[in-house]
Amino acid sequence: MPTQPHGATLTATRVEAADHDKCVIADSDGTPVANVRVADHGPSVQLTFTISLGHLSMITRRELVDAVFRLPELSAARAVQAAAPLGDAELLHLLLERLDQISTRAAGVTCLIEGITRKVHL
């Protein structure tokens, strides 16, 4: 596991939920600081990002997104629907690096992002 500044450690853990979704979790000193719920709905994959209060380093954000896009569900070109905290420009930038045919819109305190995964990730 890579070690982050201030003791943050990313744990790329697949947690099977009752509906068979997966979850990638970023821990800091054993405490979850961010997670992404990954739901495979056949033609599309839904990503729901949850970031705890406080600053999450760009390194942790990048490793979290990298771990999500290494999942088999996102290894081929597929439609992606993502929900991320509105105003998280760093996270949005990381998603824009990995998606084509992108559209974004605000919905309350959430940014909804739709796109197609690139065949070759950056």
Sequence and secondary structure as in RCSB ss.txt:
>XXXX:A:sequence
MPTQPHGATLTATRVEAADHDKCVIADSDGTPVANVRVADHGPSVQLTFTISLGHLSMITRRELVDAVFRLPELS
AARAVQAAAPLGDAELLHLLLERLDQISTRAAGVTCLIEGITRKVHL
>XXXX:A:secstr
  B GGGEEEE      TT  EEEEEEETTEEEEEEEEEEETTEEEEEEEE SS   HHHHHHHHHHHHTSGGGS
SS EEEEEEETT HHHHHHHHHHEEEEEEEEETTEEEEEEEE SS  
